[in-house]
Amino acid sequence: MAAPEEPELSQAQTEKLLQFQDLTGLESMDQCRRTLEQHNWNIEAAVQDRLNEQEGVPSVFNPPPSRPLQVNTADHRVYSYIVSRPQPRGLLGWSYYLIMLPFRFTYYTLLDIFRFALRFIRPDPRGRVTDPVGDVVSFIHSFEEKYGRSHPVFYQGTYSQALNDAKRELRYLLVYLHGDDHQDTDEFCRSTLCTEEVITFLNTRMLFWACSTSKPEGYRVSQALRENTYPFLAMIMLKDRKMTVVGRLEGLIQPEDFINQLTFIMDANQTYLMSERLEREERNQTQVLRQQQDEAYLASLRADQEKDRKKREEQEQKRQEEEKVRQSALAEERRRQTLEEEKERKSECLPPEPPADDPESVKIVFKLPNDTRVERRFLFGQSLTVIHDFLFSLKETPEKFQIVTNFPRRVLPCLPTEEQPNPPTLKEAGLSRSEVLFVQDLTDD
């Protein structure tokens, strides 16, 4: 039984498929498609799930194996830095801690139970992302309202767009997930994130993307990155042609320590980034060289095609000229043959020459253009057309001619015209019994 054919992809799905393959470096298009279908074509979640698998974290769609997962630390080592909350000091501190401990435990336990029960009653609205850009912009506005405008430059776009730009520009991408209700969030934003040295460091060294986990876009990224506590930051870069999480910072971290940890992560992965830049430069140079070679080849091909075209045109022109000459020769041959046939027909239709002693006869001497002389007798009652037909039947006579008298000079109307459809007779033309007429060549006219 044949396997069912997979449904065709829409244009948007095809674009997501190519984008996912570009971000993850997967060569198998079928694997890319299966991963996206598992995530309902949510490219951000699919990319993060792929990043987690590279770090050794099981995919949400693959159950954990029975034995511990073996992680290749040489290739997929992720630097994690977790800042624990300070322990209480002194008798007063421990007393306050022990007194508040049951209340904290009860509060957070009840809160977790309430949230867990709420999921069965009403699904978490953050699970559906309808306006990811709007989520990011809304977070930036609320952040500025609470902490002011002195902060690192937030990337104003979706998480997927930030990944794309970081990959295209070969830059580090620092992701910050903002937990609104966490006790350390406010202090981290005021004392660390908005300090001058941190702002300068982040703005000059990397892209910075942030969103609140209370927003669908931030919640989706948090589910993909699987943070443990807040504040949470993840450093992402292009490594081995794939966008990879190379560092995690969790907990309340001080500005100096924050910069030192980021610097350590960047220094530890600088060789990978340099390698990617060199490799991309080589690919670009190879692409430019190939493009130049292709352009040179196309130019050569166009030149050859132009030569072939001109050669074909010349050959076609030569063939047309030869054909024209041949057709002209055939036409000339047909014309001559037709002329000869016409001369022969005219000769056969001529009336017989009258005898010399006929009183109605007229002796005419014709002087031809080639200085030859022809003599013949006609009758006075015959039409001038007979004279023309006689001369036409001669081989020496031009194809077109007219008959002219000398004294007085006049052209004899031998052929019919509209004004005179019946040419006059020799007598009506005023010819005597002996005449000398001249044949004028009109062929060139």
C-alpha positions in Angstrom: 0.0 0.0 0.0 1.4 3.3 -1.1 2.3 5.9 1.6 -0.1 8.9 1.7 1.3 12.0 0.1 2.1 14.9 2.4 -0.1 17.9 1.9 1.5 20.8 0.0 2.9 23.7 2.0 1.5 27.2 1.8 3.8 30.1 0.9 4.1 31.2 4.6 4.9 27.6 5.7 7.5 27.4 3.0 9.2 30.6 4.2 9.1 29.4 7.8 10.6 26.1 6.7 13.5 27.8 4.9 14.0 30.2 7.8 14.1 27.4 10.3 16.6 25.4 8.3 18.8 28.5 8.0 18.7 29.2 11.8 19.3 25.6 12.9 21.7 24.4 10.1 19.7 21.2 9.7 20.3 19.6 6.2 17.3 17.4 6.1 14.2 19.3 4.9 12.0 16.5 6.1 13.3 16.8 9.7 12.8 20.5 9.6 9.2 20.1 8.5 8.5 17.4 11.1 9.9 19.7 13.9 7.8 22.7 12.7 4.7 20.5 12.5 5.2 19.3 16.0 5.3 22.9 17.1 2.2 23.9 15.0 4.6 25.9 12.8 5.6 28.1 15.7 9.1 28.9 14.5 10.3 30.5 17.7 9.4 27.5 19.8 10.8 25.1 17.3 14.1 27.0 17.1 14.4 27.0 20.9 13.5 23.4 21.2 16.3 22.6 18.7 18.7 24.8 20.7 17.8 22.9 23.9 18.5 19.6 22.2 21.9 20.8 21.2 22.5 21.7 24.9 21.6 18.2 26.0 18.1 19.1 27.2 15.5 16.6 25.9 13.0 17.8 23.4 9.5 18.4 24.7 8.3 15.9 22.1 10.9 13.2 23.0 10.6 11.5 26.4 13.9 11.3 28.4 15.8 8.1 28.0 16.0 5.5 30.7 19.7 6.2 31.3 21.4 9.6 31.7 21.8 11.5 28.4 25.4 11.7 27.3 26.3 15.3 26.4 29.3 16.1 24.3 30.7 18.9 26.5 33.5 19.7 24.0 30.9 20.8 21.4 27.8 21.7 23.4 29.1 23.2 26.6 26.8 25.9 28.0 28.2 28.2 30.6 25.8 28.8 33.5 26.2 31.3 36.2 23.6 31.3 39.0 23.5 33.8 41.8 21.8 32.5 44.9 20.0 34.8 47.3 22.1 35.9 50.3 21.7 33.9 53.4 20.4 35.7 56.5 23.0 37.0 58.9 23.0 37.4 62.6 20.4 36.4 65.1 17.9 39.1 63.9 18.2 38.0 60.3 17.7 34.3 61.0 14.8 35.1 63.3 13.1 37.1 60.6 13.8 34.4 58.1 12.4 31.6 60.2 9.3 33.6 61.1 8.5 34.5 57.5 9.4 31.0 56.1 6.0 29.4 56.9 4.2 32.4 55.4 6.3 32.3 52.2 5.9 28.6 51.9 2.2 28.8 52.3 1.9 31.7 49.9 3.9 30.2 47.1 2.3 26.8 47.6 -1.2 28.2 47.4 -0.2 30.3 44.5 1.1 27.3 42.6 -2.0 25.3 43.4 -4.2 28.1 42.2 -2.3 28.5 39.0 -2.3 24.7 38.5 -6.1 24.5 39.0 -6.7 27.6 36.8 -5.1 25.8 33.9 -7.9 23.2 33.9 -10.6 25.8 34.1 -9.1 28.3 31.6 -6.1 27.7 29.4 -3.2 30.1 29.8 -3.9 33.0 27.4 -0.2 33.4 27.0 0.0 30.2 25.0 -1.5 31.9 21.9 0.8 34.5 20.3 -1.2 36.8 18.1 0.9 40.0 18.1 4.6 39.2 19.0 5.9 42.6 17.9 3.2 44.3 19.9 4.1 42.2 23.0 7.7 43.4 22.7 6.8 47.1 22.1 4.3 47.0 25.0 7.0 45.6 27.4 9.4 48.4 26.3 6.8 51.1 27.0 6.0 49.6 30.4 9.7 49.3 31.3 10.3 52.9 30.4 7.3 54.1 32.4 8.7 52.3 35.5 12.4 52.6 35.1 12.9 55.5 32.8 14.4 55.9 29.3 18.0 55.3 30.4 18.3 51.6 29.6 20.1 49.4 27.0 18.7 49.6 23.5 15.9 47.0 23.2 15.5 45.1 20.0 12.1 46.2 18.7 11.1 43.0 16.9 10.2 39.4 17.5 12.5 36.9 19.0 12.8 35.2 15.6 13.8 38.4 13.9 16.4 39.0 16.6 17.9 35.6 15.9 17.9 36.3 12.2 19.7 39.6 12.6 22.2 38.2 15.1 23.0 35.4 12.6 23.2 37.7 9.6 25.4 40.2 11.4 27.4 37.6 13.3 26.8 39.3 16.6 26.0 38.0 20.1 22.3 38.1 21.1 21.5 38.6 24.8 18.0 37.5 25.7 16.4 38.9 28.9 13.2 37.4 30.3 11.5 39.9 32.6 9.6 38.3 35.6 7.1 40.9 36.7 6.2 39.3 40.0 9.7 38.1 41.0 11.2 39.7 44.1 14.6 40.4 42.5 13.3 41.8 39.2 12.9 45.4 40.4 16.4 45.6 42.0 18.0 44.0 38.9 16.5 46.5 36.5 17.3 49.5 38.7 20.7 48.6 40.1 22.2 46.5 37.2 20.4 46.8 33.9 20.0 50.5 33.9 23.4 51.5 35.1 25.6 53.5 32.7 28.4 51.0 32.4 26.0 48.1 31.6 24.2 50.2 29.1 27.4 51.2 27.3 28.6 47.6 27.4 25.4 46.0 25.9 24.9 48.7 23.3 28.4 48.4 21.9 28.9 44.6 22.1 25.7 42.8 21.2 22.0 42.8 20.3 19.7 42.9 23.3 16.2 41.4 23.2 13.8 41.5 26.1 10.2 40.7 26.9 8.0 40.1 29.9 7.0 36.5 30.6 3.5 37.9 31.2 3.3 38.6 27.5 2.6 35.7 25.1 5.8 36.3 23.1 7.9 36.4 26.3 6.1 33.4 27.8 6.7 31.3 24.6 10.5 32.1 24.7 10.6 31.3 28.4 9.0 27.9 27.8 11.6 27.3 25.1 14.6 28.4 27.2 13.3 26.7 30.4 14.6 29.3 32.9 14.9 28.3 36.5 14.6 31.6 38.2 14.7 35.4 37.6 16.3 37.5 36.5 17.2 35.3 33.6 19.5 36.0 30.6 20.7 33.8 27.8 23.6 34.5 25.4 23.0 33.2 21.9 25.4 33.2 19.0 26.1 31.4 15.7 28.2 28.4 16.4 29.0 25.6 14.0 26.5 27.2 11.6 23.7 27.0 14.1 22.3 29.5 16.6 23.4 28.1 19.9 22.9 29.1 23.6 26.4 29.5 24.9 25.7 31.1 28.3 23.0 31.5 31.0 22.9 34.0 33.8 20.3 33.6 36.5 19.6 35.4 39.7 20.3 38.9 41.0 23.7 39.8 39.7 25.6 43.0 40.3 26.8 45.3 37.4 30.5 44.6 37.6 29.9 40.9 38.0 27.3 41.0 35.2 29.8 42.6 32.8 32.6 40.2 33.8 30.4 37.2 33.2 29.3 38.4 29.8 32.9 39.2 28.9 34.0 35.7 30.0 31.3 34.1 27.8 32.2 36.2 24.8 36.0 35.6 25.2 35.3 31.8 25.6 33.4 31.8 22.3 35.3 34.5 20.4 37.2 31.9 18.4 33.9 30.3 17.1 32.6 33.7 16.1 35.9 34.6 14.3 35.8 31.2 12.6 32.2 31.9 11.4 33.3 35.3 10.2 36.3 33.9 8.3 34.2 31.1 6.9 31.5 33.6 5.8 34.1 35.9 4.3 35.5 32.9 2.4 32.0 32.0 1.2 31.3 35.5 0.2 34.6 35.7 -1.7 33.9 32.4 -3.3 30.4 33.6 -4.1 31.8 36.8 -5.6 34.4 34.9 -7.6 31.7 32.5 -8.8 29.5 35.4 -9.7 32.4 37.1 -11.6 33.1 33.8 -13.4 29.4 33.4 -14.2 29.3 37.0 -15.4 32.4 36.5 -17.5 30.9 33.2 -18.8 27.6 34.9 -19.6 29.5 37.8 -21.3 31.5 35.3 -23.4 28.3 33.4 -24.1 26.5 36.5 -25.2 29.5 37.5 -27.4 29.5 34.0 -29.0 25.7 34.2 -29.4 26.1 37.7 -30.9 28.7 36.3 -33.3 26.5 33.4 -34.2 23.6 35.7 -34.7 25.6 38.1 -37.0 27.0 35.1 -38.8 23.5 33.7 -39.3 22.2 37.1 -40.4 25.1 37.4 -42.9 24.4 33.9 -44.1 20.7 34.7 -44.4 21.4 38.0 -46.1 23.8 36.3 -48.5 21.2 33.5 -49.1 18.5 36.2 -49.7 20.8 38.1 -52.1 21.6 34.9 -54.0 18.0 34.0 -54.0 17.1 37.5 -55.2 19.7 37.2 -58.0 18.4 33.8 -58.9 14.9 35.0 -59.0 15.9 38.0 -61.0 17.7 35.7 -63.4 14.7 33.4 -63.6 12.4 36.4 -64.1 14.7 37.8 -66.8 14.8 34.5 -68.5 11.0 34.2 -68.4 10.7 37.7 -69.6 13.1 37.0 -72.6 11.3 33.8 -73.3 7.9 35.6 -73.2 9.4 38.3 -75.4 10.7 35.8 -77.9 7.3 34.0 -77.9 5.6 37.3 -78.4 7.9 38.3 -81.3 7.3 34.9 -82.9 3.6 35.3 -82.5 3.7 38.8 -84.0 5.8 37.5 -86.9 3.3 34.8 -87.6 0.4 37.2 -87.5 1.9 39.7 -90.0 0.1 40.0 -93.4 2.1 39.0 -96.4 4.4 41.5 -98.0 2.8 43.0 -101.2 4.6 42.8 -104.5 6.7 45.7 -105.7 4.4 46.5 -108.6 1.3 46.8 -106.4 0.1 50.4 -106.8 -1.1 50.4 -103.2 2.3 49.3 -101.8 4.6 51.5 -99.8 8.3 50.9 -99.6 9.7 51.7 -96.2 13.3 51.7 -95.1 13.8 51.4 -91.3 16.9 52.6 -89.6 17.4 50.7 -86.3 19.3 52.1 -83.3 22.3 49.8 -84.0 22.6 51.5 -87.4 21.3 48.5 -89.3 18.8 49.1 -92.1 15.7 47.0 -92.8 13.4 47.3 -95.8 9.8 46.1 -96.3 6.7 46.9 -98.3 3.3 47.6 -96.8 -0.1 48.6 -98.2 -1.5 52.1 -97.8 -4.7 50.7 -96.3 -2.9 48.8 -93.5 -2.8 50.2 -90.0 0.4 51.7 -88.5 0.1 48.8 -86.0 1.3 46.5 -88.8 4.5 48.5 -89.0 5.0 48.3 -85.3 4.4 44.5 -85.2 6.8 44.0 -88.0 9.6 45.9 -86.2 8.7 44.2 -82.9 9.1 40.7 -84.5 12.7 41.5 -85.5 15.5 40.3 -83.2 17.5 43.5 -83.7 14.7 45.8 -82.6 14.7 47.0 -79.0 12.0 45.7 -76.6 10.4 49.2 -76.4 10.6 51.7 -79.2 8.8 54.3 -81.2 8.8 55.1 -85.0 9.8 58.6 -86.0 9.7 60.5 -89.3 12.7 62.8 -90.1 11.2 65.7 -92.1 9.1 66.9 -90.4 10.0 65.1 -87.2 7.0 63.4 -85.7 6.2 60.2 -83.8 3.9 57.9 -85.6 0.9 56.7 -83.5 1.4 53.0 -84.1 -0.2 51.7 -80.9 -3.7 52.3 -79.7 -4.4 54.8 -76.9 -7.4 56.0 -74.9 -7.7 59.1 -77.2 -7.1 57.0 -80.4 -8.0 53.4 -79.8 -7.7 52.6 -83.6 -4.3 53.8 -85.0 -4.5 55.5 -88.5 -3.5 53.7 -91.7 -0.3 54.5 -93.6 -2.2 56.7 -96.0 -4.0 58.5 -93.1 -0.6 59.1 -91.5 0.6 60.9 -94.6 3.2 58.4 -95.7 4.3 58.4 -99.4 5.2 55.4 -101.6 8.8 55.5 -100.4 9.7 56.4 -96.9 12.6 56.3 -94.5 11.6 55.9 -90.9 13.8 55.9 -87.7 13.3 53.5 -84.8 14.0 55.2 -81.5 15.0 53.0 -78.5 12.8 53.6 -75.4 14.0 50.7 -73.3 15.9 52.9 -70.8 12.9 55.2 -70.4 
